[in-house]
Amino acid sequence: MRIQVLLNSGSTINEGRLAKGGDKLSPEYQKECAVCVIHPRVFKELGRPQRVKVISGDESREVVVTAKCEDSVTPEQIFMPRAIWANVVVNPETFSTGSPLYKGSPVFVEATDEEVKSAEDIVLKVYAGGK
């Protein structure tokens, strides 16, 4: 099952602490940032998955992250910490501001058994052309 929602991304206290401390390649950073917060109703509809694939609205980009069930988001939204995992699926258009829109990006979410890639793997495979 695939569900369309709006992705909101932003800093969290721990994401900021780890990023500013230079730990972006650490397992702790991945555990904090490679997550997708999903409303309980939607989480149930997806089959209570351990991991989900978040797919950009134009279906050209996707990333696998750990699913996290919380009622801190509405059923129409998901939240991902602003980090490399969210950056894969955020619309890259900056409208000449130099910064993409981190709020309200249409995305699809589906359950998956695929593994979460490390930040290093994402850089190498997504941004460096798979080398």
Secondary structure, 3 states (H helix, E strand, C coil): CEEEEEEEEECCHHHHHHHHCCCCCCHHHHHHHCEEEECHHHHHHCCCCCEEEEEECCCCCEEEEEEEECCCCCCCEEEEECCHHHHHHCCCCCCCCCCCCCEEEEEEEEEECCCCCCHHHHHHHHHCCCC
